[in-house]
Amino acid sequence: MNPGFLPAGPVLNNVKRRKMRDVTRTLEWFLADPRCTKWILQCSACLQYGRKEETPASIPKARFEEMFPVMHLDERGLCEVCQQVEDEK
């Protein structure tokens, strides 16, 4: 065996897997992931983010549901809170 040889087996593979598993899923990460952006909504008034209720199980769920609560937009693109504010005017 060559003493300068770096094993390419499980040692390097574990490093790769750990890096992918330890990726911090932030707001920016979800907004950049094409699997998620289809299901993310944004209110046109307050700019809060939410998600469609029928979000499939195929998207990465770790932190997605807590960062993006279910949001319903009206035809103007307003969330329920902004709709109430507009109705009171």
PyMOL commands that set and color helices and strands:
alter all, ss='L'
color gray80, all
select helices_A, chain A and resi 10-21+27-32+34-37+64-67+80-88
alter helices_A, ss='H'
color red, helices_A
select strands_A, chain A and resi 40-42+49-51
alter strands_A, ss='S'
color yellow, strands_A
deselect
rebuild
show_as cartoon
